[in-house]
């Protein structure tokens, strides 16, 4: 019974963390230790529930409290202080502002098979996002937050020494590309995305700007950029199966002989039993897209082989994320 109730009421805990991110609790604290009264004043909280809110975060191990002073944990100081380079809160900000309310319509989505986001009454998600500069900025920061932990592992474990150039397809701010180039100074890279993404990319890519370039393009219109390695991170799950296959076929055409494709997602485990984040991400694709869905590594191996790639292999990265790569 306890487990059923904990899952069913999980939104209490989720919403508490999301509100803390929205309020900037972890950024305001930084490396300081503040009393409840100091935090209440700096965050602009009403006194009625401020202490309950802060102590709930302590119980969730998002804050620590010594005597009457609150401080960040090691993880929240690293990942939820927006002034830090490892900030992943952009994804949580998007979750709070967009996904949380949209998920209240999950039941409708399961009954109709239709998206439940801004496009619920018609339209396309990416057209809507990319024509609004603020929404696009928020989306790019969210993708950076989602990709950073994975990007660090990819930069270290993928055999980049075999190649000289890489193109990040759907690059957003360029978090993957910047991380890979910083770790592998022999590489040069292309960030490929719709033209509206260029300002955010240019701002973020700064430390490796001398070895990277933004290429504007739409992968539905024309061919993909030519590079030794093409990376698709959190891209394929946005689309239905024919579109997934089309993108893999375009990647095969764009790559040189001996080149490689690298795909990373919250891949569902092949037995579809254990990677809950991957399965929930697939439900999120129901909320967000007309035909998108997440998939298993075995599914992707088959699609890659059908497109002409050889030797597909899977490697776990960080958390629920894994990558599959193959060569032409």
Helices and strands as residue ranges (DSSP letters): H 2-8, H 10-23, H 25-29, E 34-35, H 36-43, H 50-59, E 63-66, E 69-72, H 74-79, H 89-94, I 95-99, H 100-102, G 103-105, H 106-112, H 125-130, H 133-157, G 160-162, E 165-169, H 175-183, E 188-193, G 195-197, H 198-204, G 206-211, E 212-216, E 229-233, G 236-238, H 241-254, E 260-265, H 276-288, H 297-307, E 310-316, E 322-327
